[in-house]
Amino acid sequence: MPSESTTAIHQLAALRTLVGYLGEKEQLAWWDSNFLSSIGLQFLQINFPRTAFSAAIHSTAEAARRLHDQRIGKSSVYHLFRLPAALEEDVHHAILDPASALSADLIKDRETALGWLKAHAALDSTAAGGAVLLGSIRDIQEPTLLEQLAALYHQAFLTNTPCFPYCSHE
């Protein structure tokens, strides 16, 4: 049985994948990448035959990280695409882990991706555009914070209002 920490890491990996996908050019064009599209995945399959999906997530995360960093900054803050080093490593391993249930099926279309976010979102959350402080990074693996993160992104994608949730260093 997976621990609560493992489950939170897998949820962070899924959130990174889904938010990355929904922010790409073919979806809502918040960042300038297209790696998680069917054509992008086919292209990556040539150079990364065993890890194309992981490479797509990583490449998309880089594009999303740049935009989040521009809107939030990098000093003493963390967000879905910039986590502390140990947590980044855990998320990377979760993306590669077959038991994490991450697959292209999660991002087969916009409705599926939005449905996952809605299913994992806090019930009453409204998205505000721009940077939104969620709390401290030490709480990033707490279920309530993960639900709030999913809710903010879900609402932001529904209204196409870029939102950049972040956590403070302490």
N, C-alpha and C positions, 0 to 999 in steps of 0.2 A: 504494500500500500504506500503510495507516495506521501511524503511529508508535506506539511502546510507550506514550507519554504520552497519545496520542489514545485508544488502546484502554482505558487505565486510566480516563480521564475518562468514556468511554461506559459502562464497568462501574460507576463510581460513580453515574452517572445511572440505570442499570438497577437497582442496589441501592436507591437512594432511592425509585424507583417501586415496586418489589416490597415493600420493607419498609413503605413508606407504605400500600400496598394491604392487606397482611396485618394491619396494626395498626388498620385502620379498624373502625367499629362493626359492619358486616356480617360481618366476619371474626372477629377476636379481641378487638376493642373495647379496645385499649390507649389509643387517643385518640379523641376525640369528633368524628369527621368521617366523611363518606360520599361524598366527591367522586369517588372512583375506581370507584364502583359504576355499573351501567348507568343507573340513574335519575339519579345525580349527574352523569354525563357528558351525559345528555340535557338536564338543566337548564342546565349550562354552555354547551351548544351554542347556546342562545338568545342569550346575551350575547357569547360568544366563538366564533363559527361556524368560524373557521379555526384557532383555537388552544385548543379546548376541552380536549384531552388535556393539553397543557402547563399550562393553568390549573388543571386538576384535580390534577396532580402538585404544583404550587406550593402550592395551598391545603392539600392533605394534609400537605405538608412543614412548613407553618406549625404545624399542630396537633401533629405529631410533634416538632417543634423545641421547642415549649413544654414537653412532657412530659420530653424528654431534658434540657432546661435545668433543670427542677425537680429531677430525680434526680441530675444530674451537676454542675450549676452552669455559669456562663458565664465565669468568670475563668480565663484561661490554658489552656482546654481546647477541643477541637474534637470534633465527632462527625458522623455521616452527614448530619445536617440542619443543622449549623452548621460551615461550612468557612471557611478564609481567603477574603477577598473575591475575589481573583483566581481561586481555584479554584471558588468559587460561580458566578462569571461563566462559567467554562468548562463547568461542569455544566449551567447554564441553556442555553447554546448547544448542548450535546450533546442536551438534551431536545428542542430545536427542530429539530435536524439530521435530515433524512430518512434519512441514511446510518447513523444510530446504531442502527437496527432496533428502536427503542422503539415499541411500539404497544399497543393495548388487548388484543391477542392474548396478551401476556405475563401479563396479569392477568384472563384470561377466567374463571378459577376458582381456588380455593385450591390445588388439587393442581398446577396448572400453575405457579403462583408458587413453591410449595415445591419443585417439581422443578427450577426454574431455580436457586434458591438451593443446593440439594443438588449440582447439577452444577458449580457454581462455588465450592464450599466445600472447605476443607482437609479431608482425610480424617479425622483424629483430633482432633476438637474437642468439648468438652463445654461446655454453656452453664451459666454460673453466673448466678443471678438478680442483678439490680441493676447497678450500674456496674462495668465491666470495662475496665481500662487496657490498651490494645493496644501503645502505644509512642509515638513522637514523630510529630507531624503531618508532618514532612518525609518520612516513610516511607509516607504515606497512598496514594501511587500505586504502591507496590511490590506485585507480584503476590501475595506471601505474606501481606501484611497484608490485601489485598482478599479473599483466600481465607479468612483467619481471620475477617474481618468477616462474610462470607456464612455461614460455619459457625456462628458464634455466634448470629446471627439465625435461621438455619434450626432449630437445636436449641431455641432459645427459643420459636419459634412452634410447634414440634412438641409441646412440653410446656406451652405457654401460661404460661411463666415470663418475665415482662418482663425484658429484658436491655438494658443501655445501654452498648455499647462506645464508648470514647472514646480520643482521643490527647492527649498533653500538648503544650504549646506548644513545648518543646524537650527 
